C-alpha cells in the first residue's frame, strides 16, 4: 500500500501523536508511507521511523486578513496537488478539519488516489465559523470517506456534511511509550514518598485546569501527602501559575511544562485526572490506563465514556459537575484498595485499543474505498 498522510504539523498534540503512531506501524509493516505537513520539519515533536518519508511544505504562516488567507489556502491546495501528482499514493489520508478540506480540493480529478478525511474532535464543540463550516459541509462529499473518533462524531458528520462514507475508529494506544526530548526529570519535581495526582494536556481553556486546581486546593488539608502535577504547555500558563501562587500551593502543585518522557510520569503517578470540558478521544487517558493508573474523568463530549468502564477501571463524573469531580478524587485519594482494583483492570486498554486492532479498522476503510 502506498499511503500519504497530510496534517498541519507534527508538533505536540493528540492528532499528531496518532499520526506518528499509525505511520510508524504501517511503515514497519512494509507500506510506502509519506507524511506531508504545512509546517516545517523543525516543528516536529514525535519521532518517525526512518522508513517514513517526510515532506514539509512550509506554508503554515498565519493569515493577516481574509484576502491573505484565501491566497495562502490556494497556494496550499496547489502545493498539495503537486505532491499528490508526484507521489501518486493509493490512499491520501488527511488529519483534522482544515487538512480534510484542503485535501478535498487538491485531489479533485486525480482518480488514481482515493481520499479519506479524519475528524479529530467532536465538531459541535469546535465551531469553525460560517465559511469553514460551509466548506466542511460541502467539501467532505468530494472525499471517498471520512472517519470520526466516536459514534457521536460519526452521526454528526452523516447529518451535517455531504460525506459519502462515514466510519468511527477510536485512537490506538502504544505501550510502553518511547522517551524523547524534552526530558523533564520526575525526581527534580516530585518529592520522594509523596502521592502524585497527574494531569496532562495543553494549557488552554477546554482542559479546565483552573477548575482542577480549585478542586485539588479544596482537598489539600485532608491529603497533606498528595501533590499534583500538570504536564503541558499553552496560552494559560501565566494565569494558572498565578492561581497556584494565590492559593499558596507552590509547593504542592507543579507545572513543569511539556515532557517527551511522559511514560516516566505515568509510572510515578498514583492517580490520573481528566477535567476537560470536551475532548475528541483523549490519548492521555488511554496512556495513563495502559500504565496501570486508576483514572477519574468528566464524562464530557466525547471519548472518556468509550474508554473508561465506570467503577471497573475508573470513575466517570457527570460533565461539568465540579463537586462530583472533587468527590471522586476524594474517594480514590483516600482508598488505596480501590485505586489498586481500578489499576488492575485499567491495563486492559493495551489490548482493547491495541494499535494492530485499530489499524485493521483503518485498513478496512482503505480497502472499501479502493473497490
Secondary structure by P-SEA (a helix, b strand, c coil): cbbbbbcccccccaaaaaaaaaaaaaaaaccbbbbbbccccccccccccccbbbbbcccccccccaaaaaaaaaaaaaaaaaaaaaacccbbbbccaaaaaaaaaaacccccbbbbbbbccccccccccaaaaaaaacccccccbbbbccaaaaaaaaccccccbbbbbbbbbbcccccccccccccccccccbbbbbbbcccccccaaaaaaaaaaacccccccbbbbbbbcccaaaaaaaaaaaacccccccccccccaaaaaaaaccbbbbbcccccccaaaaaaaaacccccccccccccccccccccccccccccaaaaaaaaaaaaaacaaaaaaaaaacccccccccaaaaaaaaaaaaaaaac
